[in-house]
Amino acid sequence: MEQLRRYGYPALFVLVLLEGVGIPTPAVSAVVAAAVLAGQGSFDLPLVVAVTLVAAVTGDNLGYLLGRRAGRPAILRWGRRVGLTEPRFTRAERFLTARGRNVVLFARFVDGLRQTNGLIAGAVALPWRAYVTRDAIGAVAWTAVWVTVGAVAGGNLDRVRAWLGRYELRFALTAAVLAAIALWWYLRRRRDGRDR
């Protein structure tokens, strides 16, 4: 949060934009932190909303353009550096093709797809008009959710801290159980994949 306070809106813009181009960044954390700072009076909330929204749409469209120009082979060649392996790309490509264009509406809320939906949509030649409209709607919803979370937390930080303090042990236990379930599910899918 201190880094964001120091570098301000340009840092927020760059983090959200880069994530849309396919480079994993802590964009969600940056948006929430900026909204918390706005709730405390350090940032301007409408400006946080505007910067986040413009960066999200711009980054996704740059990703789309990159995917369209570079194509599948280049994405597969360089995508491994950021975790976009061929099996992941193929699954995402099939998912986008099978589920239709409306997947773009919700892509921002799915980690992994949030970073790559523009690249994939461009590489599979989804028409730009269909992409940009749905992407903008998804970006508005995503911005609204995370800015609201941060603004509420920032405006009521003392109450949120007190509430978290009361339930800290329950949160830690719940997080541990969820992490164990996620690890079990991941290992099981990996084992099942090798058995085929």
Disulfide bonds with the S-S distance in Angstrom:
none
